[in-house]
Amino acid sequence: MTDTLYLEDSGQTQFAATVDRIAGDRVVLDQTAFLPPRRRSTSRHRPPQTRGRY
């Protein structure tokens, strides 16, 4: 499993990592400081009781 360095220091800009494996067109590192992309939520995906409250 990849260690998530961004949880400890979100301002980190440099880190050393080792390639754990290559999966198709992706490289899996033993640790990362990159935040995963956030999924945008639309009203059709929110429960009805929360629509319009964001």
Secondary structure per residue as TSV (DSSP state, phi and psi in degrees):
chain	resnum	aa	ss	phi	psi
A	1	M	-	360.0	142.3
A	2	T	-	-78.3	128.3
A	3	D	E	-71.5	134.8
A	4	T	E	-100.7	93.2
A	5	L	G	-66.9	-27.1
A	6	Y	G	-65.5	-19.2
A	7	L	G	-73.6	-26.6
A	8	E	T	-88.6	-37.9
A	9	D	-	-147.8	94.7
A	10	S	T	-70.8	-12.7
A	11	G	T	-95.7	3.2
A	12	Q	-	-63.9	132.0
A	13	T	-	-114.3	-13.3
A	14	Q	-	-135.9	146.0
A	15	F	-	-161.7	158.8
A	16	A	-	-105.4	139.6
A	17	A	-	-144.9	160.4
A	18	T	-	-115.4	139.3
A	19	V	E	-69.2	119.5
A	20	D	E	-82.0	-46.0
A	21	R	E	-166.0	165.5
A	22	I	E	-112.9	125.6
A	23	A	E	-120.0	94.3
A	24	G	T	66.3	-118.8
A	25	D	T	-98.1	16.1
A	26	R	E	-116.3	148.0
A	27	V	E	-111.1	127.5
A	28	V	E	-102.9	121.1
A	29	L	E	-97.2	158.9
A	30	D	S	-75.2	-19.8
A	31	Q	E	-154.8	156.0
A	32	T	E	-148.4	149.9
A	33	A	-	-109.8	4.2
A	34	F	-	-83.7	131.8
A	35	L	-	-77.0	139.2
A	36	P	-	-68.3	148.3
A	37	P	-	-64.4	142.4
A	38	R	-	-85.1	139.5
A	39	R	-	-85.2	132.8
A	40	R	-	-77.9	135.8
A	41	S	-	-100.4	135.9
A	42	T	-	-112.3	161.8
A	43	S	T	-60.3	-28.6
A	44	R	T	-72.6	-16.6
A	45	H	T	-97.3	-11.2
A	46	R	S	-85.1	149.6
A	47	P	-	-61.3	147.5
A	48	P	G	-54.0	-34.4
A	49	Q	G	-72.1	-12.9
A	50	T	G	-105.5	-4.4
A	51	R	T	-61.3	133.3
A	52	G	T	84.5	0.6
A	53	R	-	-102.9	5.7
A	54	Y	-	-96.2	360.0
